[in-house]
Amino acid sequence: MAHTDRTPAIRQAIEASLDTAGQSSAGFTAKPLAGLPSWFDVTGLAAASVGAACAEISALVNPNASQEDTQIDPRLASLWFGMSIKPIGWELPPVWDAIAGLYATSDGWIRLHTNAPHHKQAALEVLACEPEREAVAVAVREWRAEALENAIVERGGCAAEQRSIEAWNSHPQGKAVNAEPLVAWSERGRVESFAVDPAAPLRGLRVLDLTRVLAGPVATRFLAAFGANVLRIDPPGWSEANIVPDVSLGKRCATLDLANEEDRHQFLSLLRDADVLVHGYRPDALERLGLGSVARTRINPGLVDIALCAYGWTGPWRHRRGYDSLVQMSAGIAHLGMLRSDDKQPTPLPVQALDHATGYLMAAAAIRALRIRNDRGRALAARLSLARTAALLIETLQDDWPAPLAAATAPDFSESTEVTDWGPAQRLRFPARFAQVKPDWKIPAHELHSHSANWESP
């Protein structure tokens, strides 16, 4: 069957949410084509979210830009929802920990997310078994799915029971997040305008990145492509080797321990001088560090503040840890895929689409806020969540299975070689063509904790 292109509907929803900030979009053009294999229009979501961020860049460079000034290749946008990097002579680390994934319970299914060592430890403590997949599977079968989910979450781990879309929509958290806007705006204060360089429209702007796997790093990678000075801060010892080669492109990555007085002082200095803060901590985490919204406004009233969480900003799960794969289970996406495919286990999306789409929406929100800074001297904040993006994707449910999207081939990659910390590599070609600007990452991908925690030093 022919692919049902839902891009216009997704695009309309995204533009409406961005327009609540009081500024219109330049728009973009995208030709419909075959899509990623899913009962949801993942390719439409990819084209619309990438297109939204790119349209904001066009409008920042030229306030009179039209949708013809930004052309999106939906196929390349879809491929960027996977890995954008192609190693030459080396291999990317495994994406998942050995025991992460789907398990049958006594009454259904659950997904365990164990990539972080402390999340893995929490799951193993609850299950009281050896850290081997077969042992975990035996232990999980003794539990009811909801009881195990609750036990692991209470221990500080990450897990999600498989729910149907209907069950999620009637769940208190589903009701809460479905009632939230896709992008929730608020005003912070007044701020001076900045000069826009058409060749690198974000040049001179300082972006403080407090995000990890995966939406936030996608957002700041996009901002870095157009000249932003992105400084990522991680706590000591943090590692996410499986995706760092893909998302550290264009950034400098430093280390600060906010429990250490000297490091905290340095962080406050960085925050005071930042133009944009992108953070993915759970809603209560920065509050506990004394860096909640009120404190951030006091420290830097003109800051563009872009915040991300997993399960939404209201409702009983607003403080819950979560990842794309878990939200897919909770919100009914994996269950619907299983039913439509007549599969025997949950069927997730072919890519981490909630992460990637939310990342590009975060970038779009940041640039929209910067446009309003220049036009009106206002500083804005925006909040987004993976679960609210899931609600948008669920609206794209289609009756047909798309024709297969072709895999990445040699012409899809840049001819230039990126010299990363792991070895040479190539990048997928950027999925947009602009009338006036070209993306250009000045810094190749590198290990975390590689740079000094200041704005100027290498």
URQUI-V414455 format. One record per run of one state. SS is the DSSP state (alpha for helix, beta for strand, coil for the rest). FROM is the first residue (numbers start at 1). LEN is the number of residues. If there is no record, write none. Layout:
BEGIN
SS|FROM|LEN  SS|FROM|LEN
END
This chain:
BEGIN
coil|1|6  alpha|7|13  coil|20|9  beta|29|2  coil|31|4  beta|35|1  coil|36|6  alpha|42|20  coil|62|5  alpha|67|3  beta|70|3  coil|73|1  alpha|74|7  coil|81|4  beta|85|3  coil|88|13  beta|101|4  coil|105|4  beta|109|4  coil|113|4  alpha|117|11  coil|128|5  alpha|133|8  coil|141|4  alpha|145|10  coil|155|4  beta|159|3  coil|162|3  alpha|165|6  coil|171|1  alpha|172|7  coil|179|5  beta|184|7  coil|191|6  beta|197|1  coil|198|2  beta|200|1  coil|201|5  beta|206|5  coil|211|4  alpha|215|11  coil|226|3  beta|229|6  coil|235|6  alpha|241|7  coil|248|3  beta|251|5  coil|256|5  alpha|261|13  coil|274|2  beta|276|4  coil|280|5  alpha|285|4  coil|289|4  alpha|293|7  coil|300|4  beta|304|6  coil|310|14  alpha|324|8  coil|332|1  alpha|333|9  coil|342|11  alpha|353|24  coil|377|1  beta|378|8  alpha|386|9  coil|395|9  beta|404|1  coil|405|5  alpha|410|3  beta|413|1  coil|414|4  beta|418|2  coil|420|4  beta|424|5  coil|429|3  beta|432|3  coil|435|24
END
